[in-house]
Amino acid sequence: MTQSAKEFLEEYKGSRLGCYEFFSHFFGDKRVQPLLDVFPMVEAFVRGENAFLSGSNVTADTLSEPPQEGNKLEAEYAKLFYGVGSRTIPLSESVYRSEEGILCQGAWRDIKELYGKHNFQPRPEKEMEADSLSMEMAFATVLVMQGKDGKDLLELVEDHLLPVGKAIAKQIRESTDNEDLQSIASTMTVFLMTERALLEQSLKG
């Protein structure tokens, strides 16, 4: 008997949760080098989840090889995301979705409203980062844990996570040759595209 998308999402709930948590930490923590030990498991699951779709237009072809140790990931990460290089990549949705390209615009208000519907409240010191990729990934983990990984999670992925994730991944591709960052960005994009496709299928029955 063929496994349905809904059955797959439920069976591998723990692995999916791990992926959302990984990306939340990777794009929110300054010490990212230790996460490389976890990434091969994330990458392997994304390949498997993508293979389950078998026939959708989402493929794993863009995934590169698993990261290698000792290539100074944190130094490159700081250059790209913490303003110590010639180009800083924003990690907030508003920057990519507002005409002004600045923080705390419409996407920030929209995501805060969505959080409110699910009683998800970022800490006061993190309120300005409500629409960051890291915070939105953290919210996804809450939805999965609460069993709201159907319509609610699809709304988050389709309207917020996937657009900002793809925009950030594009910036990474254009800004660095670091293999770890390239691989993680590619895997994140495929994961979100695959999640969207499976969630759509599961809601169709």
N, C-alpha and C positions, 0 to 999 in steps of 0.2 A: 504494500500500500504506500503510495507516494505521500511524503510528508508535506503538509501545507506550510505556507509562509508563517501563519499564526503559530503553528506547532513548533516550527524552527525557532522563532523569536522567543517562545516560552522556554524551550529546552535549553537554549544557549543564553539565557538571561544573564547568568553570572559572567560569561565571557564578554557579552556586550557591555555590561556594567563596567567591567575592567577596562574596556577600550575608552569609554567616555571619561572614566576617572584618569586614565593615563594622559589623555589629551588636555584635560582640565589642569593637571599638575604641570605638564610640559609647558603649556603656554601661560602658566601663572607663577611658577616657582623659578627662583634665580639659580638654584642648584639643580641643573638638569642632567649632569653627567651620570649620576646613579641610575637614572631612568633607562639608560641604554641597556642595562641588564634585563629589563622587563620588555623592552620593545620587540625582540624577536617573537615573543608569545603573542603580542598584539598583532604584529604583522602576519603571523601564521593564521590567526583566527580570521583576520580580514580577508585573507586569500580564500579560506574555507567558506566564509559567509558569502563571498562573491561567487564562488564556484556553485553554491547552492542555487543561485539565480539561474544559472545555465540557460542562456537564451535571451537574457535582458541585454540592453545596450551598455550596461556597466561592465567593464572588464578590468582585470588586474594588470593589464599590460604596462600601466604607468608606474607600477611599483618597482623600485630599484632594490638592490641587494640590502640585506640587513646591515645596520651600522657597524662600523669597525671601532675598536677601542683606540684610545690614545691620539685622537685627532683634534684635541683642544676645542671640543664642542662648546664649552661654556664661554670661552673667549669670543668665539664667533657669534654665539647667542647674544652676548652683551652688546656687541657691535650693532647687531640688527634690531634689537628690541629695547635697549635701555639707553639709547642716545649717546653712546661713546664711539660711534663711527660716523662716516660721512653721510650715511642714510639710515634713518630709523623707521622701522616698519610698525605702523599702528596696529594695536590688537583689539581695538574697539569698533563695534559695528557702525556706530554713528559716522565715523570718519569716512567709511566707504559708501554709506548710503545717503548722506546729506550733501546738498549742493555746495555747502560751505566747506565740507571736509573737516569738520571740527567735532569735538566731543560733546556728549550730552544733548544730542538733538533728537529727532523724532524716533529713531530706533531705540534710543535709551528710554524714552518715555513708554514706548510700546512694550518693550521687554519687561519693564517694571510693572506694567499693568498685567502682563501675563503671569509674572511671578506672584502678584497679589491674588490672582484667582486660585492659586495653589498653595497659598500661605508660605511662600518661599521668600525669606527676607535676608538679603545680604547684610553683613555686619555694617554698622554706621560708617566705619572708616573705609569700607569697600563700596559705598553707595555710588561713587563716581565711576566705578568699574562695573556697574550692573550689566552693561552691554558688551563687556569684554568676552573674548572667545573662551577664556578660562571659566568665567562665571556661568556662561550659558552651557558649557559642558557639564559643570557641576549641577546645574539645574536639571539637565538631562538624566544624570545619575539618580536624582531624587524621583523623577517621574518613573524611571525603570523600577526602582525599589518599591514605589507605591503601587505598581501594577498599572500605571497610567501610560504605558508605552504603546498606545494605539493612536487614536485621533489627537490626543494632547501632545504626544511626542512628535507625531508627524507635523503638526503645526510648528513646533519649535524647530525641527530639522529643516523643513521646507522654507519657512519664512525668515529664519534667523541663522541657524548654525551653518547650513550649506552655503548661503550667499557669502557670509563673512569668512567662512573657512576657505572657500575657493579663492576669495580675494587675497587672503593672507598667503595662501599657498602660491599664488601667482607672484606675489611680491617676493617670496622666498626664492622662487626659481630665478627671478630676474636679478636678485641681489647677492647671491652667494653660490659658490661651487662646493660648499661643504656637503659631503655625501650624507651625513647623518641627518642634517636639516632637510635636505632634498627628499630623502627616503621617508622621513616622518611626515612631512607635508603631503607627499603623494599618497601615503597610506591613509592619512586623515581624510583626504578628499574622497578616495574610493570608499572608505568606511561610511561616510555620510551619504554618499550617493546610493550605496547598497542598502543602508538602513531605510532611506526614503522609499526605494523600490519595494522592499519587503513589507514595510508598514502599509504602503498603498495596497499591496496584494492582500495583506491580512484583513484589511477593512472591507475589501470587496467580497470576502468570504471564501 
